[in-house]
């Protein structure tokens, strides 16, 4: 596996000439999330606007497919330099939305329960153990959620710290984003997610090579 500076460089090269479109996508996600949280807060203080709670629930289902597309578009970006990342965006939503929604709900429930009983530490560890699930469901849509979570745990065994350090290396970018009144976040978040996609791609290739070697050894034995 590469070090975090290599993934920074790869992400920068991937996003070169495309920063505008990914920043726009990130802005859309943030705007929808703010509207959702805002509508929920209004209901808390003004019960007469209870109808907004339905909007809040509906909005949650709207954000997820956009997040799914964003994860997968950036994975495609890492693999393809032709810029045609968005060609199958609708197909991603149409075919994978239900499974991604359920996988995210299962993941959140597990993380919340574990975090409560381990004072957050266990939840953080599990979050990294399951970090590869969105990418696995993209590459192998035939996997069940349970299978994807199991494979992600196996893939991340011995690599959780590496991904943690990679995420931590972006802290300066997020601080800069806050200091620029959130504008910098529009670029920092896609930057980080692109580096994560590159990390997954390398980890997947490494595991495939290991499996091929194991198979070959078994045949020779």
PERAUR-V40581 format. One line per field, one symbol per residue. phi: phi as a letter, one per 20 degrees, with the letter a starting at -180 (. if undefined). Layout:
BEGIN
phi->???
END
This chain:
BEGIN
phi->.fefffffffffffegmcffffffffffffffffffffffffffecgfdgfffffffffffffgfffgffgfffffffecdeneeegdgfffffedggffffffffffffffffffeclnffffffgffdfeggfffffcffffffffffffgffefncffffffffffefffffffffelnffffdffffffffffffffffffffffffffffffffff
END
